[in-house]
C-alpha cells in the first residue's frame, strides 16, 4: 500500500510539473533559430509518407521555357494540334495527381487536347533542406520563417500519352517541393513544386503551386 501511494504521488507530481510548463516552452520544439541551416538525406519515414499523401498539387501547371526558346526534347507530339499541322507555341495545362503505393502519378491534360501520365516512384532517400534566409519573417512557433525544400531524384517508372515516346530507360526525374515554415515539417509548408525529366530522348520541366500549401512566402 505504501508503494502504491508513492507511485500515485510521483505520477501526480509529474502531471503537475507538465501542466506548469508554459505553452511557449512546449511550442519551442518547433521554434527555429536565427542562422538555421540544415540539409540531410533521410529515408522517408511513415510520418513523411503520410504528409506526401496530404500534399495536393494545384490544377494549373506551367511548362518551363527560357527566353532563348531552348529545344524541348520528348514532347514533340504535345505541340501539334490534332486538328491542324501548325505547331502550338502557347499551351495551358491542367494537372491531377495522387500519391499511392509510394509513387506520384501525375496526369496532364493540355489545352489542345493531349493527355499523358508520368509515374514517379519514391526513391530510397530524399534531401531535406531548411535555412534562415534572413528576410525578417517569423515562423508561427517563434524564430525565423525558414525556406524549405524537399528534393527527390529517381527513375521515371512509367509514362503514357504524349510522354511515352520520350521515356526510355533510364530516364530520370528530379522533383522538388518548395515552401516556408518553422522547424517542424507540415504538408501546408510547401507552396510550390517543380519536376525535371531528363534522359536520352527527354529534357523538359513543369512547375506549379500546391493546392495544400499555406500562403507563407
N, C-alpha and C positions, 0 to 999 in steps of 0.2 A: 504493500500500500504506500509505503514511504517513497519507493522508487517511482510509482505511478504519479504521485503528487509532484515529485521533482520533474518528471517528464512534462506534465501539464504546465508547470511553471516555466520551464525552458521554452516550450512552444509559444506560450503567451508572451514571453519577453521578446522572442524573435519577431512575432507578428507586430507587437507594439513598435519595435525599432524600425521595421519595414514601413509601417504606416507613418512613422515620424519623419521619414526621409522626404525632403521637398520634391515636388514633381519635376522641378528644373534639373535636379540631380539625376533622377531616373531617366529623364528625357535625353540627358547628355551622352547616353550610349550612341546616339545618332548625331551628336554635335560634331562638326568639322572644325579643324584648327587652321588658323592663318598659316599659309605656306604649305598646305597639304599637297602632296604629290605622291601618287601610288599607282603602280602598274604590276599586274600579276597575270599568270596564265593557269587558272584553276580548271579542274574538271567540273562541268556543270552539275551541281547537286540537285536534290529534289526540290529545294526552295526555288532555285533559279528555273528549273523546268516548269514549275507552277507559274512563275512570272512570265515565261515565254508564252504560255497559253493565254495569259491575261492581256498581253500586248497585242493591240489590233492596229493594222495599217489603215490609213485613210484611203478613200477610193481614188482620189486624184493622184496621178503619177506622171512624172516627167522623164523623158529620155535625155540623158546628159549629152549635150553637144557644145563644142567650143566655138569661139568666134571664127576660128580657122577652118571650120567645117571639116574636121578630120574624117577620114573614111571609117565608117562603122561596118565592121565585119559581122556576118552571121544573121543579118536582118534584112536582106535584100527583098524578100517577099513582103515584108511589112510595109515597105514604101511603095508598093504597087497597088493602085486602086483596082479592085476586082472588075469594075465597070469601065475602066479607062487604062490606056497604055502609058499615060503621063505619070511620072513619079510624084508621090506625095512628099512635101517638104515640111509641113507642119501637121502634127497629129496630136490628138487628145487621147489619153489612156485612162482607163478605169481598171482598178485592181481589187480583187477579193483574195483573201488568204486564210490559211489556217495552220496551226502548229499541232501536229499529231504524229504519234509513233516516232518521236524525236526527229521530225523533219518539218521544214517550212514548205508549204505548197502555195506558190504564187500564181494566180490566174489573171492573165492580162487580156484586155479587150480594147482594140484601137477604134478610133472614130471612123476609120474606113472599112470596118467590118472584120478585121482579122483577129484571131484569138490564139492564145498559146499559154502553156503552163511550164513553169520551172520548179523542179523539186530539189530542195537543198537539204541534204542530211546534216544533222547536227554533228560537228566534229568532236573528237575526244576531249579537246581542250579549247578554251576560249581565252581572249585577252580582256581583262577588266582594267579600265583606266579611269582615274579621277584626279582632278587638280584644282587648286585655288588659282583662278586667273586674275585675281586682284582687280575686279571691276566694282567693288563696293557693295555687291548684292549679298544679302544674308539668307541663310537656309532657315527652314521652319523650326528646326530644333536648336538653332543658335549656331554661330560661326559663319564662315563664308559659304555662299551658294556655289558648290563645286560644278565644274564642267565634267561630264562623264561620257565615256564611250564603252560599249560592249562590241567586240570585234570577233568575227567568226570566219575561218577560212577552211574550205574543203572542196571536194569534187562534186560537180553537179550530178545528181542522182538520176534524173530523168527530164526529158523535155518533149513537148508536143507542139503542134501547130507551127506558128511562124518561127519558133526557136529550134525546132527539131533538126533541120539541116545543118545548123551551125554547131551542134553539140556532138563532138567526137571525143572518145576517151584518150587522155584525160583532159577534161575542161574544168577549170576551177572557178569557184565563186569566192567573193570577199564581201561579206555582209557586215554593215556597221549600224548600230543604234547610237544616236547622239542625244544628249539632254543635259539637264541640270538637276541637282538635288543635294541632300545632306550626306552624312557619312553612311547612312543605310540605303540600300538599293530597293526601289519600288517600281512597279510597272509604269506608273504615271510619270516617273522621272524622265522617260525617254520620249522626245517630241519629234524626232526626225530619223529617217533611215536612208541608207544608200547601199546598192548592191552592184558589184562589178562582175562581169563574166569574161573570162579570158581563156583562150585555147587556140589550137591550130586554125580553126575556122571561125572563131568568135572573139569579138573585142567590143564591148559596149557596157553601158551602165544606166541604171534607173535610180531615181531618188524621189522622196516624198515625205509627208508628215505622218505622224502616228495619231490615230483616232483616240487612242487610250492615253496619250500624253497630256501632261499639265501645261499650263501657259507660262511656266517659269522659263525665262530666257537668259 
